Amino acid sequence: MRKAALRKVAVCGAGVMGAQIAAHCVNAGIPVVLFDLPAKEGDKYGVVNKAINQLRKLNPAPLGTPDLADFITAANYEDDLALLAECDLVIEAIAERLDWKRDLYHRLAPALRPDAYIASNTSGLSITSLSEALPETLRHRFCGVHFFNPPRYMALVELIPTAETDPAMLDALEAFLVSQLGKGVVRAKDTPNFIGNRIGVFGILSVFAQAEKFGLPYDLVDELTGTRLGRAKSGTFRTADVVGLDTLAHVIATMRDQLPDDPFKAHFGTPPVLAALIEQGALGQKSGAGFYRKDGKSILRLDPQQKEYVATGAHIDEPVAAMLAERDPGKKLAALHDSDHPQAQFLWSVLRDSFHYSAVHLAEIADTAAQVDLAMKWGFGHAQGPFELWQAAGWQQVAEWIMDDIKSGKALSDAPLPEWATQGPVWDAQAVHTSEGSWNPKQRQFEGRNTLPVYERQIDAPRLVGEGSTQSPRIVYEDEGVRCWTLQAPHPDDVLIVSFKTKMHTLSPEVVRGLVKAVELAESSYKALVIGQHGEPFSAGADLKALMPVFQEKGPQGVAPIEREMQDMVMRLRYAQVPVVAGLAGMALGGGCELSLHCAARVAHFETYIGLVEVGIGLVPGAGGLTWCARRAAELQAMSAPEAPLLGFLKDFVMAVATAKVSRSALDARKIGYLLPSDPIVMNRHEVLYVATRLARMLADSNWRPPFPRRFPIAGRDGIATLKAQLVNMKIGGYISEHDFLVASHVANAICGGDVDSGSLVDEAWMLRQERDAFLALLAQPKTQERITGMLKTGKPVRN
């Protein structure tokens, strides 16, 4: 079966999921045809056009930049089926009605290309039943491809074959989803609700049942089942509101109707409180009310006894908070299990139910335990999947606790743990995940992960507890601030990689010196240097905690050498004798943005949020950021319109810096100018180092040389005057405070090059001096000090 690439996609169904799947495809640069029924009145494309326009407005944004909506073509089933002939992949994403989906397949089949793939985004209907609506000649090219909502941000996609699905198609589709769309793919068996919703929705039903049993209010339950438990911040009931209570009820109904023999079936009924809310039209966030309701600036929670919304405010009791703060999983679960506190007993019961249900159904829904754990991590935001947590806490001990609860009637079902969980290789190893792979109960062996070539690109993908690392990096140099290392074959071992060891990968003085050391090592023994981290973020900027003690002891002048050292470091990156490439993912803020700007190139994950944010703490970018903006504006003027005013090329940078703008995606960062058009953007975060090391080597092999130091024109005093006039208007209009005005004025002065004639030619040393002077002058301001102190205490900007 051919398929070198999937170059164009059709999505059938312009509802929430269909439209957002289309949006994420265009995020990846893949053109999409979005189909729906013709409108009954007016414009026949009205249904689809409305959905496309809505994509521009939604928050969180499904599109990397709003203009990407222009690359979605509106189509309807009456007039445009011929467009399917251009599409390599057709994704059906209409309502969860088996009869409607089958009718659509009858309509689509004659228009499909002979080699096109067709897939359903159903969240739980039988893929085999759906395939029966297709001609036999098409069934080998059909499967389920279940995206989780919202498709841009949720990593999980479940890939569900039928017995007839061509294995080569599955491999090609998995590679496409992983690399081109940046997803985490789990292959599921064709059972109701597949893996993620099967385990996840049972977990929600368990929370309903245990919250009622222990008499806990919804806001307290969400605190208990949120980040402190290693799950999504929104907990359980807030998550249900976001997903939509009608959607949740539909998935529950699928379990109730299609799993009559499930030993936990007694708990598959729609909880009465959920049914009552749906009947009232309270469907969660989309309707304005569900388990929670916003009242002005306040968030109220439902009291099911009073049947009205009341103030939130429940809190985790201190003894239970201490248990949740325990880092050792074994000690944490033991404390929860042994405690008589109702909050602790609630948590143990919820975890036990998850372990119990996952073990009983593993062989039915998945090939290996890894697929269950990855589905819960990628689809429900759990830090660890159920088997992973069970293993980390001690397999045999936790299994004995579960069996005791089953015998005593505390568990939700009397179904015994399967034999594989209580004896044999898993029991002996006390693990379902080992260096050999994850447990496959049908094959009764540990089985490795999928070995498709696309996974060779994932250099730093996290592993499950017990799996071990797939990479064995060779450490070249290590100190307090950085680690320098290289990859091993088949990856380039002649490219040095430097990673930061600080929390949030901040730029401490040790990291700054370590980066200079890394450049020296690369110049002496390697072809190139990559700056890349293990995990996110790339860098949250300067280490303020390290800066403040020096300031408090010696004042601004004591900070001056540290500031100068930062500037020298970014210049060392810019003029290194080997190409330096920054591998960006997550946040690249402040100094993290500045050092990346001065590299020879950048490789950015799509979800990279880049910005010069120093004005938020009352400072200006002081590590070459304003210098880079000024020089880049001069370059753009020279390339495109030498006679045009320089300020026209500078103003967007000024606005971005003055408002501490952070890009909403890597594409947005390219629009701002923090990424160049030549900087690659990758969709899978774990491919950043793969692409960055190869780009660095390619630059070296093409005889890359650092740029010549050149003088460049600046906007000077005329530019400063124009910018300050705009700032005065903003201050008079009440948009900025007096201190905001002072900070922005320093930005204007430094980025325009100071009190010199417009068009004056200066070098980088001149511009860096303007930055230093502005940075140190603002650091001496009491209101700037208030902002820094507030940020260190609360993590949030202080307005003054």
Solvent accessible surface area in square Angstrom, and as a share of the most:
residue,aa,sasa,rsa
1,M,102,0.45
2,R,101,0.37
3,K,27,0.11
4,A,101,0.78
5,A,30,0.23
6,L,6,0.03
7,R,161,0.59
8,K,46,0.19
9,V,0,0.00
10,A,0,0.00
11,V,0,0.00
12,C,0,0.00
13,G,4,0.03
14,A,9,0.07
15,G,43,0.42
16,V,98,0.57
17,M,43,0.19
18,G,0,0.00
19,A,5,0.04
20,Q,20,0.09
21,I,0,0.00
22,A,0,0.00
23,A,0,0.00
24,H,7,0.03
25,C,1,0.00
26,V,3,0.02
27,N,7,0.03
28,A,28,0.22
29,G,64,0.61
30,I,9,0.05
31,P,60,0.37
32,V,1,0.00
33,V,1,0.01
34,L,0,0.00
35,F,0,0.00
36,D,26,0.13
37,L,105,0.52
38,P,25,0.15
39,A,23,0.18
40,K,205,0.87
41,E,154,0.69
42,G,73,0.71
43,D,81,0.42
44,K,79,0.34
45,Y,65,0.25
46,G,25,0.24
47,V,64,0.37
48,V,1,0.01
49,N,53,0.27
50,K,155,0.66
51,A,14,0.11
52,I,11,0.06
53,N,69,0.35
54,Q,83,0.37
55,L,3,0.02
56,R,93,0.34
57,K,148,0.63
58,L,59,0.29
59,N,139,0.72
60,P,85,0.53
61,A,28,0.22
62,P,2,0.01
63,L,4,0.02
64,G,1,0.01
65,T,5,0.03
66,P,50,0.31
67,D,55,0.29
68,L,22,0.11
69,A,2,0.01
70,D,97,0.50
71,F,119,0.50
72,I,9,0.05
73,T,65,0.38
74,A,25,0.19
75,A,0,0.00
76,N,1,0.00
77,Y,10,0.04
78,E,114,0.51
79,D,78,0.40
80,D,21,0.11
81,L,36,0.18
82,A,84,0.65
83,L,49,0.24
84,L,0,0.00
85,A,52,0.41
86,E,84,0.37
87,C,0,0.00
88,D,9,0.04
89,L,1,0.01
90,V,0,0.00
91,I,1,0.00
92,E,0,0.00
93,A,12,0.10
94,I,40,0.20
95,A,53,0.41
96,E,48,0.21
97,R,108,0.40
98,L,62,0.31
99,D,68,0.35
100,W,122,0.43
101,K,0,0.00
102,R,74,0.27
103,D,93,0.48
104,L,13,0.07
105,Y,0,0.00
106,H,116,0.52
107,R,111,0.41
108,L,0,0.00
109,A,13,0.10
110,P,116,0.73
111,A,27,0.21
112,L,18,0.09
113,R,59,0.21
114,P,119,0.75
115,D,37,0.19
116,A,0,0.00
117,Y,1,0.00
118,I,1,0.00
119,A,0,0.00
120,S,0,0.00
121,N,12,0.06
122,T,1,0.00
123,S,22,0.14
124,G,3,0.03
125,L,19,0.10
126,S,38,0.25
127,I,0,0.00
128,T,61,0.35
129,S,29,0.19
130,L,0,0.00
131,S,4,0.02
132,E,96,0.43
133,A,8,0.06
134,L,3,0.02
135,P,62,0.39
136,E,133,0.60
137,T,102,0.59
138,L,15,0.07
139,R,48,0.18
140,H,69,0.31
141,R,12,0.05
142,F,0,0.00
143,C,0,0.00
144,G,0,0.00
145,V,1,0.01
146,H,11,0.05
147,F,3,0.01
148,F,18,0.07
149,N,68,0.35
150,P,36,0.23
151,P,1,0.00
152,R,11,0.04
153,Y,81,0.31
154,M,45,0.20
155,A,36,0.28
156,L,0,0.00
157,V,0,0.00
158,E,0,0.00
159,L,0,0.00
160,I,0,0.00
161,P,37,0.23
162,T,16,0.09
163,A,112,0.87
164,E,92,0.41
165,T,10,0.06
166,D,35,0.18
167,P,96,0.61
168,A,48,0.37
169,M,0,0.00
170,L,11,0.05
171,D,51,0.26
172,A,27,0.21
173,L,0,0.00
174,E,4,0.02
175,A,34,0.26
176,F,6,0.02
177,L,0,0.00
178,V,1,0.00
179,S,23,0.15
180,Q,65,0.29
181,L,2,0.01
182,G,19,0.18
183,K,7,0.03
184,G,10,0.10
185,V,12,0.07
186,V,3,0.01
187,R,57,0.21
188,A,4,0.03
189,K,53,0.22
190,D,44,0.23
191,T,24,0.14
192,P,23,0.15
193,N,1,0.01
194,F,0,0.00
195,I,0,0.00
196,G,0,0.00
197,N,16,0.08
198,R,1,0.00
199,I,5,0.03
200,G,5,0.04
201,V,6,0.03
202,F,1,0.00
203,G,15,0.15
204,I,20,0.10
205,L,6,0.03
206,S,1,0.01
207,V,2,0.01
208,F,17,0.07
209,A,32,0.25
210,Q,2,0.01
211,A,4,0.03
212,E,147,0.66
213,K,128,0.54
214,F,47,0.20
215,G,62,0.59
216,L,20,0.10
217,P,37,0.23
218,Y,17,0.06
219,D,6,0.03
220,L,10,0.05
221,V,0,0.00
222,D,3,0.01
223,E,74,0.33
224,L,0,0.00
225,T,2,0.01
226,G,2,0.02
227,T,90,0.52
228,R,113,0.41
229,L,21,0.10
230,G,24,0.23
231,R,37,0.14
232,A,36,0.28
233,K,178,0.75
234,S,34,0.22
235,G,10,0.10
236,T,11,0.07
237,F,1,0.00
238,R,76,0.28
239,T,34,0.20
240,A,2,0.02
241,D,10,0.05
242,V,86,0.49
243,V,68,0.39
244,G,1,0.01
245,L,0,0.00
246,D,52,0.27
247,T,59,0.34
248,L,6,0.03
249,A,17,0.13
250,H,67,0.30
251,V,8,0.05
252,I,0,0.00
253,A,24,0.19
254,T,10,0.06
255,M,0,0.00
256,R,111,0.40
257,D,94,0.49
258,Q,74,0.33
259,L,14,0.07
260,P,82,0.52
261,D,130,0.67
262,D,7,0.03
263,P,63,0.39
264,F,1,0.00
265,K,116,0.49
266,A,93,0.72
267,H,56,0.25
268,F,1,0.00
269,G,38,0.37
270,T,39,0.23
271,P,18,0.11
272,P,114,0.72
273,V,32,0.19
274,L,0,0.00
275,A,45,0.35
276,A,41,0.32
277,L,4,0.02
278,I,49,0.25
279,E,153,0.69
280,Q,136,0.60
281,G,39,0.38
282,A,11,0.09
283,L,43,0.21
284,G,1,0.01
285,Q,121,0.54
286,K,127,0.54
287,S,55,0.36
288,G,46,0.44
289,A,18,0.14
290,G,0,0.00
291,F,0,0.00
292,Y,18,0.07
293,R,91,0.33
294,K,139,0.59
295,D,75,0.39
296,G,62,0.59
297,K,203,0.86
298,S,61,0.39
299,I,74,0.38
300,L,26,0.13
301,R,38,0.14
302,L,14,0.07
303,D,17,0.09
304,P,47,0.30
305,Q,155,0.69
306,Q,108,0.48
307,K,170,0.72
308,E,90,0.40
309,Y,43,0.16
310,V,34,0.20
311,A,75,0.58
312,T,51,0.30
313,G,64,0.62
314,A,36,0.28
315,H,129,0.57
316,I,15,0.08
317,D,46,0.24
318,E,130,0.58
319,P,78,0.49
320,V,0,0.00
321,A,15,0.11
322,A,59,0.46
323,M,33,0.15
324,L,9,0.05
325,A,76,0.59
326,E,59,0.27
327,R,227,0.83
328,D,60,0.31
329,P,36,0.23
330,G,20,0.19
331,K,129,0.55
332,K,38,0.16
333,L,1,0.00
334,A,28,0.22
335,A,35,0.27
336,L,0,0.00
337,H,45,0.20
338,D,100,0.52
339,S,19,0.12
340,D,137,0.71
341,H,44,0.20
342,P,66,0.41
343,Q,12,0.05
344,A,0,0.00
345,Q,40,0.18
346,F,0,0.00
347,L,0,0.00
348,W,6,0.02
349,S,4,0.03
350,V,2,0.01
351,L,4,0.02
352,R,4,0.02
353,D,1,0.00
354,S,14,0.09
355,F,1,0.01
356,H,0,0.00
357,Y,0,0.00
358,S,0,0.00
359,A,1,0.01
360,V,38,0.22
361,H,8,0.03
362,L,0,0.00
363,A,29,0.22
364,E,68,0.30
365,I,0,0.00
366,A,1,0.01
367,D,60,0.31
368,T,9,0.05
369,A,0,0.00
370,A,5,0.04
371,Q,33,0.15
372,V,0,0.00
373,D,0,0.00
374,L,14,0.07
375,A,0,0.00
376,M,7,0.03
377,K,47,0.20
378,W,67,0.23
379,G,6,0.05
380,F,42,0.17
381,G,38,0.36
382,H,28,0.13
383,A,64,0.50
384,Q,55,0.24
385,G,1,0.01
386,P,7,0.05
387,F,0,0.00
388,E,5,0.02
389,L,28,0.14
390,W,0,0.00
391,Q,22,0.10
392,A,34,0.26
393,A,12,0.09
394,G,25,0.24
395,W,0,0.00
396,Q,49,0.22
397,Q,78,0.35
398,V,0,0.00
399,A,0,0.00
400,E,76,0.34
401,W,30,0.11
402,I,0,0.00
403,M,52,0.23
404,D,79,0.41
405,D,8,0.04
406,I,23,0.12
407,K,170,0.72
408,S,73,0.47
409,G,60,0.58
410,K,112,0.48
411,A,14,0.11
412,L,31,0.15
413,S,12,0.08
414,D,120,0.62
415,A,11,0.08
416,P,103,0.65
417,L,13,0.07
418,P,32,0.20
419,E,82,0.37
420,W,15,0.05
421,A,0,0.00
422,T,32,0.19
423,Q,98,0.44
424,G,27,0.26
425,P,57,0.36
426,V,0,0.00
427,W,52,0.18
428,D,111,0.58
429,A,51,0.39
430,Q,81,0.36
431,A,10,0.07
432,V,0,0.00
433,H,1,0.00
434,T,25,0.14
435,S,100,0.64
436,E,127,0.57
437,G,7,0.07
438,S,3,0.02
439,W,2,0.01
440,N,7,0.04
441,P,14,0.09
442,K,134,0.57
443,Q,112,0.50
444,R,111,0.40
445,Q,88,0.39
446,F,36,0.15
447,E,58,0.26
448,G,47,0.45
449,R,73,0.27
450,N,62,0.32
451,T,124,0.72
452,L,25,0.12
453,P,100,0.63
454,V,13,0.08
455,Y,60,0.23
456,E,102,0.46
457,R,71,0.26
458,Q,24,0.11
459,I,6,0.03
460,D,29,0.15
461,A,25,0.20
462,P,87,0.55
463,R,78,0.28
464,L,4,0.02
465,V,53,0.30
466,G,40,0.38
467,E,13,0.06
468,G,43,0.41
469,S,87,0.56
470,T,84,0.49
471,Q,42,0.19
472,S,76,0.49
473,P,54,0.34
474,R,122,0.44
475,I,82,0.42
476,V,47,0.27
477,Y,62,0.24
478,E,77,0.34
479,D,47,0.25
480,E,136,0.61
481,G,1,0.01
482,V,0,0.00
483,R,68,0.25
484,C,0,0.00
485,W,4,0.01
486,T,0,0.00
487,L,3,0.01
488,Q,88,0.39
489,A,93,0.72
490,P,105,0.66
491,H,12,0.05
492,P,4,0.03
493,D,82,0.43
494,D,33,0.17
495,V,1,0.01
496,L,0,0.00
497,I,0,0.00
498,V,0,0.00
499,S,1,0.01
500,F,8,0.03
501,K,84,0.36
502,T,31,0.18
503,K,176,0.75
504,M,83,0.37
505,H,20,0.09
506,T,23,0.13
507,L,6,0.03
508,S,5,0.03
509,P,24,0.15
510,E,59,0.27
511,V,0,0.00
512,V,3,0.02
513,R,125,0.46
514,G,0,0.00
515,L,0,0.00
516,V,41,0.24
517,K,71,0.30
518,A,0,0.00
519,V,0,0.00
520,E,83,0.37
521,L,36,0.18
522,A,0,0.00
523,E,52,0.23
524,S,86,0.56
525,S,79,0.51
526,Y,33,0.13
527,K,85,0.36
528,A,0,0.00
529,L,0,0.00
530,V,0,0.00
531,I,0,0.00
532,G,1,0.01
533,Q,6,0.03
534,H,85,0.38
535,G,33,0.31
536,E,93,0.42
537,P,11,0.07
538,F,1,0.01
539,S,0,0.00
540,A,34,0.26
541,G,2,0.02
542,A,45,0.35
543,D,32,0.16
544,L,27,0.14
545,K,144,0.61
546,A,34,0.27
547,L,16,0.08
548,M,15,0.06
549,P,75,0.47
550,V,41,0.23
551,F,22,0.09
552,Q,136,0.61
553,E,136,0.61
554,K,130,0.55
555,G,20,0.19
556,P,32,0.20
557,Q,130,0.58
558,G,14,0.13
559,V,1,0.00
560,A,22,0.17
561,P,86,0.54
562,I,34,0.17
563,E,9,0.04
564,R,118,0.43
565,E,50,0.23
566,M,16,0.07
567,Q,1,0.00
568,D,74,0.38
569,M,1,0.00
570,V,1,0.00
571,M,29,0.13
572,R,74,0.27
573,L,3,0.01
574,R,41,0.15
575,Y,47,0.18
576,A,0,0.00
577,Q,89,0.40
578,V,14,0.08
579,P,4,0.02
580,V,1,0.01
581,V,0,0.00
582,A,0,0.00
583,G,5,0.05
584,L,0,0.00
585,A,4,0.03
586,G,5,0.05
587,M,62,0.28
588,A,0,0.00
589,L,26,0.13
590,G,5,0.05
591,G,3,0.03
592,G,0,0.00
593,C,0,0.00
594,E,2,0.01
595,L,0,0.00
596,S,1,0.01
597,L,4,0.02
598,H,2,0.01
599,C,9,0.06
600,A,38,0.30
601,A,12,0.09
602,R,5,0.02
603,V,0,0.00
604,A,0,0.00
605,H,19,0.09
606,F,2,0.01
607,E,29,0.13
608,T,0,0.00
609,Y,63,0.24
610,I,1,0.01
611,G,0,0.00
612,L,0,0.00
613,V,39,0.22
614,E,20,0.09
615,V,14,0.08
616,G,14,0.13
617,I,19,0.10
618,G,0,0.00
619,L,3,0.01
620,V,0,0.00
621,P,0,0.00
622,G,4,0.04
623,A,3,0.02
624,G,0,0.00
625,G,0,0.00
626,L,0,0.00
627,T,0,0.00
628,W,13,0.05
629,C,0,0.00
630,A,4,0.03
631,R,15,0.06
632,R,37,0.13
633,A,0,0.00
634,A,6,0.04
635,E,64,0.29
636,L,54,0.27
637,Q,25,0.11
638,A,69,0.53
639,M,130,0.58
640,S,80,0.51
641,A,36,0.28
642,P,88,0.55
643,E,166,0.75
644,A,32,0.25
645,P,104,0.65
646,L,19,0.09
647,L,36,0.18
648,G,41,0.40
649,F,46,0.19
650,L,2,0.01
651,K,115,0.49
652,D,96,0.50
653,F,6,0.03
654,V,15,0.09
655,M,105,0.47
656,A,3,0.02
657,V,0,0.00
658,A,31,0.24
659,T,74,0.43
660,A,26,0.20
661,K,89,0.38
662,V,54,0.31
663,S,2,0.01
664,R,118,0.43
665,S,0,0.00
666,A,0,0.00
667,L,34,0.17
668,D,4,0.02
669,A,0,0.00
670,R,76,0.28
671,K,129,0.55
672,I,18,0.09
673,G,14,0.14
674,Y,1,0.00
675,L,1,0.01
676,L,41,0.20
677,P,105,0.66
678,S,91,0.59
679,D,2,0.01
680,P,43,0.27
681,I,39,0.20
682,V,17,0.09
683,M,19,0.09
684,N,6,0.03
685,R,30,0.11
686,H,45,0.20
687,E,2,0.01
688,V,3,0.02
689,L,2,0.01
690,Y,41,0.16
691,V,27,0.15
692,A,0,0.00
693,T,0,0.00
694,R,71,0.26
695,L,27,0.13
696,A,0,0.00
697,R,82,0.30
698,M,103,0.46
699,L,32,0.16
700,A,25,0.19
701,D,82,0.43
702,S,68,0.44
703,N,125,0.64
704,W,53,0.18
705,R,150,0.55
706,P,21,0.13
707,P,54,0.34
708,F,153,0.64
709,P,101,0.64
710,R,164,0.60
711,R,157,0.57
712,F,12,0.05
713,P,37,0.23
714,I,2,0.01
715,A,4,0.03
716,G,0,0.00
717,R,103,0.38
718,D,88,0.46
719,G,3,0.03
720,I,17,0.09
721,A,63,0.49
722,T,60,0.35
723,L,9,0.04
724,K,75,0.32
725,A,56,0.43
726,Q,92,0.41
727,L,18,0.09
728,V,57,0.33
729,N,100,0.51
730,M,60,0.27
731,K,58,0.25
732,I,135,0.68
733,G,47,0.45
734,G,63,0.60
735,Y,171,0.65
736,I,32,0.16
737,S,39,0.25
738,E,119,0.53
739,H,8,0.04
740,D,25,0.13
741,F,40,0.17
742,L,59,0.29
743,V,2,0.01
744,A,10,0.08
745,S,11,0.07
746,H,45,0.20
747,V,1,0.00
748,A,1,0.00
749,N,51,0.26
750,A,0,0.00
751,I,0,0.00
752,C,0,0.00
753,G,0,0.00
754,G,3,0.02
755,D,108,0.56
756,V,30,0.17
757,D,88,0.46
758,S,61,0.40
759,G,42,0.40
760,S,32,0.21
761,L,93,0.46
762,V,13,0.07
763,D,64,0.33
764,E,14,0.06
765,A,61,0.47
766,W,76,0.27
767,M,0,0.00
768,L,13,0.07
769,R,97,0.35
770,Q,24,0.10
771,E,0,0.00
772,R,36,0.13
773,D,85,0.44
774,A,5,0.04
775,F,18,0.08
776,L,20,0.10
777,A,44,0.34
778,L,0,0.00
779,L,0,0.00
780,A,51,0.40
781,Q,66,0.29
782,P,90,0.57
783,K,90,0.38
784,T,0,0.00
785,Q,50,0.22
786,E,91,0.41
787,R,1,0.01
788,I,0,0.00
789,T,56,0.33
790,G,11,0.11
791,M,48,0.21
792,L,61,0.30
793,K,161,0.68
794,T,91,0.53
795,G,53,0.51
796,K,140,0.59
797,P,82,0.52
798,V,46,0.27
799,R,147,0.54
800,N,38,0.19
